[in-house]
Amino acid sequence: VGVAGGLGATRVLTGNFSGSLAAPKVGTSRWYPPASVSISRVWASIGEIAAGDTSFNVLKNGVSILPSAVSIGSGDYRSYDVTLGTPVSLSTSDYLTVSLTVANGGANAVVFVEYA
C-alpha cells in the first residue's frame, strides 16, 4: 500500500497485486487513514493483459464501498473510473482493504483509490 499527494491535496492510495493474478485473493493488508478522509474515485491498471476480465473490490471495514466492481476488460490495460456519487468517509478507526475478485490471467495489477 502506498500514498501519493501533498497536504491538503487530493491523494491516491495504491493497492498492488504483484505477479500472476489468481482469484479470489482477499486483501489482508489494511490501510488506516491518518485523519478523517473521503474517498471519491477508484480505478485500476494491469501490467500484463489478461485473457478475460479482471475485477477488484475496495472494502471499508470488510464491506464493499463500490456501486460496481472495478473491472479491466479483456485486452485492456486500465479500467474505467468508478466515481462514487456520495464520497465514502473514513475516520482514523476505519480501514480499507482491496480484493481481487475475478482474474483470467494477467499479472501485476494496481488499484488506485483517490481521497481527500
C-alpha positions in Angstrom: 0.0 0.0 0.0 1.4 3.4 -1.0 0.2 7.0 -0.8 1.0 10.0 -3.1 0.0 13.6 -2.8 0.7 16.7 -0.7 -1.0 18.0 2.5 -4.5 19.4 1.7 -4.4 17.9 -1.8 -6.2 15.0 -3.3 -4.2 11.9 -2.6 -4.0 8.5 -4.2 -3.7 5.2 -2.2 -2.4 2.2 -4.2 -3.0 -1.5 -3.6 -0.6 -3.7 -5.5 -1.1 -7.3 -6.8 2.4 -8.5 -7.9 3.0 -11.5 -10.1 0.4 -13.7 -11.8 -3.2 -12.9 -10.9 -5.4 -15.7 -9.5 -8.8 -15.0 -7.9 -10.2 -14.8 -5.4 -7.5 -13.1 -3.5 -8.8 -11.4 -0.4 -6.9 -8.4 0.7 -5.3 -8.7 4.1 -3.2 -5.6 4.2 -5.2 -2.8 5.9 -4.8 0.9 5.4 -5.8 3.2 8.3 -6.2 6.9 7.3 -4.0 9.3 9.4 -7.0 11.7 9.7 -10.7 11.7 8.5 -10.8 11.4 4.7 -13.4 11.0 1.9 -13.0 8.6 -1.0 -14.3 9.8 -4.3 -12.9 7.6 -7.1 -11.4 4.2 -7.8 -9.7 2.8 -10.9 -7.2 0.0 -11.7 -4.4 -0.9 -14.2 -2.7 -4.1 -15.1 0.9 -4.6 -16.3 0.3 -7.8 -18.3 -3.0 -8.0 -20.2 -5.4 -10.8 -19.2 -7.3 -13.2 -21.5 -10.5 -12.1 -19.8 -11.9 -9.6 -17.4 -10.1 -8.8 -14.2 -12.1 -7.3 -11.3 -11.4 -5.7 -7.9 -13.3 -4.6 -4.9 -12.5 -2.0 -2.2 -13.8 -2.6 1.3 -14.2 -0.4 4.3 -14.1 -2.4 7.5 -14.9 -5.5 5.4 -17.8 -4.1 3.5 -17.7 -3.0 -0.2 -17.8 0.7 -0.8 -18.3 0.4 -4.6 -21.6 0.5 -6.5 -20.0 -1.9 -9.0 -16.7 -3.7 -9.3 -13.6 -2.0 -10.7 -13.1 -4.1 -13.9 -10.4 -4.2 -16.6 -11.8 -5.7 -19.8 -10.1 -8.4 -21.8 -7.3 -6.8 -23.8 -7.3 -3.6 -21.8 -4.6 -2.1 -19.5 -6.8 0.2 -17.5 -10.3 0.1 -16.0 -13.0 2.8 -16.3 -13.1 5.1 -13.3 -15.7 4.2 -10.6 -16.7 7.6 -9.3 -18.7 7.5 -6.0 -21.9 9.6 -6.2 -21.6 10.2 -2.5 -18.0 10.2 -1.2 -17.3 7.5 1.4 -16.0 8.9 4.7 -13.4 7.1 6.8 -12.2 8.0 10.3 -8.9 7.0 11.8 -10.5 3.9 13.3 -11.8 2.7 9.9 -9.6 0.6 7.5 -9.6 -0.2 3.8 -8.6 -3.5 2.0 -8.5 -4.3 -1.7 -9.5 -7.7 -3.0 -9.1 -9.4 -6.4 -12.5 -10.9 -7.3 -12.1 -12.1 -10.9 -8.9 -13.0 -12.8 -8.4 -14.6 -16.2 -4.6 -14.5 -16.3 -2.7 -11.3 -16.5 -0.1 -10.0 -14.0 1.0 -7.0 -11.9 -2.2 -5.0 -11.2 -2.6 -1.8 -9.2 -5.8 -0.5 -7.7 -5.9 3.3 -7.2 -8.2 4.9 -4.5 -8.5 8.7 -4.7 -9.2 10.6 -1.4 -9.0 14.0 0.2 
